[in-house]
Every structure is written in structure tokens, then in C-alpha cells.
Amino acid sequence: MGPFSILFLALLSTTTNGFVVEAENDGAFVEINEFDEVTLGNNLFTVTFNSNATAKSLHKNGVNILENIAEGMQTWYLDWNGERAYFTPSLVEIVRNTPEQAHVRFVQEANYERELMYIEFHMVVFPALSGIYQYIKLSNPTDLTVDFAEFRTVHRFDHALMPKVSNIIRSEATPDVSGRPLIQDTTWQLADGTYWSKYDLCGYIRETPWFGVYGGGFGGWIVSASREYHSAGPLKQELLVHQDSLMLNYFHSTHFGTPNLLVPPGWSKFFGPYLVYINTGSEEEVLADAANQALIEQSQWPYSWVEDEEYPLSRGSVSGRVTGQTKAMVVVYDAVEQQFDLQNLGYLFHAETNEDGTFAIENIRPGSYDVVAYPLAGHGSENLARKSITVEAGGLRDVGDLELPEPTGIIWAIGETDRKSDGFRYSHELRNFYWHLVTPKKLQFVVGQSNHSREWYYSQSEGVWQVVYEDQPDNQGRILRLAIAAATGSLIFNVTTAHLQVEVNDVALADFEFDNDKAVYRDALQSGNFFWEKITVPAETVIDGENVLSLRVTRGSIMYDAISLAREAA
């Protein structure tokens, strides 16, 4: 036998040809052979795991869809800190083995010297579903603070069979990057001169209930009924799928500015369950079926079959109304010692308000929370409303009217407008947030309608951006503030200066010239500086109704951190 201890709970078993067989295969089943390999499945699929909980094979309709993965790579594994620390279980325990449910858990004991956490990796199969549920219990029983840069599962499939990926927004085949010049972190220059990066397929994690890999008549998907256990907030972007027919389920990462997860002694958290779903059909059919399965899973949340005190089945609800700026995002989170959009220690729930500012959030774990609301249009997310509440099991908590007052003097603001200094650093951590948001040559941004978190921040030479907004003459001028810098990149771009022209309602107001003293590096090989630029818009320039701010890049590239317009008296 291998390194595992194998514990059977309340099972009747027989031995056949070296296999311990715990159930007839007309329903869900689990098998463990003499090499400590664990097989789970039903009449629809079968998956076999190695003793370290990585997948060895997955058969669907007689085809092993894990046959040809990237050379030297594992698949269906749990790791953290960028493949530098793999899950190393010492125990496999069969929790349940009946035709109605097959449930096994792999256990990694905490290791003080190696700073390893205690981890339970659970896998559950039901008889009539072509997929395997997984969930993870992570805890720190040591007296150390353990540092996690990331924590995830990785699922590779046969690239020759299933070459396409989907993050819902984009469904496409990934290019063959073998032999192509590597520009930076998983970014290649293709034969036609264009660039491709795994970051091209990132998505907003809490807006993406399913994503995956497909082709050749098969599909493999991560289907998440809830994102309550993921780090950060509604604006968190994450890697989902990329080359090598790979899908990733990131529970935590430092991508796009989220801080490291510093796990204190005594901390624990429950991640999941989520479904790894396997389907068959045409490309259109597997995509539609994955979307439909996500709706089914959401309707069943929280899953009644989970029996764990860290996964409460009886939950509460929060409702209320946002006044003032009624188009808002409402966030309920329990790691109140952290900023809500950077939280990583607890659980977070969210919902957008209705047109009248009302909101309701269901299936919230019982506990103490802060409720935070921020506007989705017109002004930056630094304008917050906050309230502390307690959510009880089975209860409905009405928090009343979570007010977002209109800031005095500010007409509109985009981005982080609370910067105090004239110059501030562009940190390495913000690199992923900015560098892939390349806009078209002409972009029209409508204040109050467009979503700046998706459309703002970067413009190339000959690009013209227009900000369209409503205003009325009042015999006052306006103050336009721009936090901007030249965008350079020593590997991709040779431009070291940039030039910007600013117009309001076709009236030229300013020309800016930027060099390396006011530059940030788009590929983040170095950090750099943004600078506030202040422009006076004369009162006679303001018109009644629709006004247009034009930002015209005549040379180089420009990156924007924030833009705001206020009345001159402010």
C-alpha cells in the first residue's frame, strides 16, 4: 500500500481483483484499488484520482477526456502560491458510499515546520448527474500566520479533443503559443504580430456562474451556485480559462490588486461546494446546457445534502432601500476589519439595487456583518454608506433606508478621486487591472450609463475619448481634474513621451506633454507616477443639456486613473 491511511465508514465491502468495491455500479459508487487510487462515478461518467487527489482519467461515453494534457503537467489538482505548494494528503476517508451518494474526502494534516494548513478536500457524486461536487475546508490550527498569495483548483483537459474555452463573454479556441516569443507573464507574440495573454479571458468572478473548456462533442465546466466564499468584492476580476484547455477555480488570488491572504491562528473557512460538470453535444448544446445547469444549481443553494456545521443550511435575508444615488451596489460582508473590496478572510454577499433603490439579498450565513452601498454610476466608489447588522437563521433583516448623498460641487467623477498628492505611484499590483483594458480608437463614455470599471483607463495614439454628461449654465466655471500619465513599456512599446489635447464642447482648453518623469509602465516591468492635472472650463463653455469632454491622444499612449468635474467654487 502507498502513503495513505484508508478509513471506511459504515461500509459493506468485498474484494475483487485487487479492488475494494463498495457499491454496485447502477448508481453512484466509489472504489479504491491496491495503489490507493480512488474512482468515483455513476452510469454517466467515471473519474479516477491518484493518491494525491490529482485526476488520472475521466471517462465519458467511453472516451478519456484527460488523455492528452500539457506535457509534464497534472490536472484536477488543488494548490496555492502559484504551484509552489501542492495539496499533500495523508488520509483518504470514504464518508458515504450508497447508490444515492458517493462521498470521499482527502485530508492534509497541518505541518508546523512547512507552514501547511489543515485541508479537507471533499468530492461527492450523485447517480443521475454527470459531474462531481467538490468543497474544501481550510483551517489553521498552528500558532503561525500563514501567507497565501493564491488558493485554487486547476482542471486541464485533452487539448486536442477540447481546444475551446468560454468565460460566458468570450467563447473561442485559444491560439497555439508553442515556440512563440514570450513577452511577459503568459503573454506571447503570435505569428501575425498580435499579442495573446491568458489575461484576455479574465472575467468578473461574481458575475460568472459557469465557465469551462469544450470541443469534440464534450464540455467540462466549473458551475458555482454561489460566490460567497471568494475573496474581494463585486469588482473582483479573475483568471478563469486559458491555453492548454485549462479552467481555474480561484478562491483567492492577488490578481488585480487583492492583498495576500494572511491566515491567523485559529481561522477556518468553507469553500464551495461547486460542481465540476461534464456534458456532451454540439458546441452550441454544451454551452447552453452549462448555462442551464448553473440555474439549476442556484435554485438548490444552499445544498441540503451538505452535513457540516461550517455550512449552515438555515440562513437569513437582508433587505432595504438606497436613497440619493439609487443605482448602487449593496455588499454584505463579515470580515469587517478589512475593506469590503479587498476582504479575503470571510464571506461576502451582494446585489444591485432595483430602479427605485430597493434591494434584497437571500441565503446569508447567520452572523455579524457590515452593509456597504456604493454608486454604480455618476460618482466613484469612494462615496459609501455603511451600517452594521446581525443576520439570524431564518430571519429577514430590513435595514431601512445603506443614503448615498450627492457630493457637494461634484458634477461627476470616474475612478479613484480621493487621491491627495499631486503625484502617486502606480504599484506593481495594479498592473493586471490596467494593462489589458485597451480601448478602441474612439470611445464614448456616458456619465450615469456607462460602467467605468469595464471601459476606462487606457488610450493609444490617435485615440479619442468622449465623456458625455448633462450640465446647465449657472455663471460658474468648472474644474476638470485628470489623474493621468504617459503609458510606456520597454518590451512592447518604444514610446517614451505622449501628447494629450483636451476639449469641452469643441473648445480647446489644454495641451499636455508627458515624458518618463510622468509615466507608468503598461507591462509593469517598473512602477511609475500618475499626476493630477487641473483644467479650468470657462463658464461660457458650459451649455444646457448634453456636454462633451474630448480627450485626444496625438502621440504615444495615455493611462487614466481618475477624472472628475466640479463647479469652480468647489
Number of C-alpha atoms within 10 A of each C-alpha: 9 10 12 18 13 15 11 15 11 10 13 10 12 10 10 9 8 10 16 16 20 22 19 13 15 11 19 27 28 29 20 21 16 12 14 20 21 24 21 24 27 25 16 18 22 23 20 20 20 14 22 23 24 18 21 19 20 21 17 18 13 10 12 18 24 21 17 15 19 16 7 5 7 14 20 21 18 21 17 20 17 13 14 7 13 14 21 17 21 16 18 26 17 23 18 20 26 18 19 15 20 26 22 23 21 23 24 19 15 16 13 13 7 8 15 21 21 18 21 21 20 23 22 26 27 21 21 12 17 20 25 23 20 20 18 20 16 18 20 23 18 18 11 17 15 15 14 17 16 20 19 17 16 19 26 29 28 21 23 15 18 24 21 25 28 22 23 16 10 13 17 13 17 20 15 13 18 9 8 12 13 16 15 14 10 13 17 22 17 17 11 6 8 8 15 18 21 16 21 15 22 18 21 17 24 20 13 17 23 26 28 30 33 31 22 17 15 21 26 28 27 25 27 25 23 19 23 24 19 24 27 30 26 21 16 21 22 23 21 26 28 26 22 25 26 25 26 20 22 19 21 24 27 21 21 18 19 21 19 18 21 14 19 17 14 12 14 18 16 18 19 22 25 22 24 19 20 25 22 19 15 14 17 9 15 22 25 11 16 23 17 12 20 22 16 13 18 15 11 10 14 21 15 11 9 14 10 9 7 13 18 17 21 15 19 20 19 23 17 18 20 27 16 13 19 23 23 28 21 28 23 27 27 23 18 16 9 14 12 21 17 19 23 25 23 19 23 26 24 23 16 21 21 15 10 11 20 19 20 18 19 14 19 28 26 19 14 16 21 18 22 19 27 25 25 21 21 23 24 22 19 12 16 16 16 16 12 15 17 14 18 18 16 15 15 17 17 14 15 12 14 24 18 20 14 14 12 9 14 17 19 20 22 23 19 15 19 11 13 8 9 11 17 14 12 21 15 17 16 17 21 19 16 20 17 16 17 14 17 14 14 15 17 16 19 17 19 17 12 17 15 20 14 11 15 22 23 23 26 21 16 15 21 21 23 18 17 20 18 16 14 12 13 12 11 15 18 22 21 20 18 20 23 25 33 32 29 27 17 14 11 13 14 10 16 20 20 24 19 24 16 19 17 21 14 12 13 12 13 15 13 12 13 20 16 17 14 19 27 26 25 29 23 21 14 15 17 23 20 24 21 20 15 13 15 16 23 16 15 11 14 22 15 10 10 12 19 21 19 21 22 23 23 15 19 23 26 27 25 21 21 21 21 21 19 20 18 17 9 9
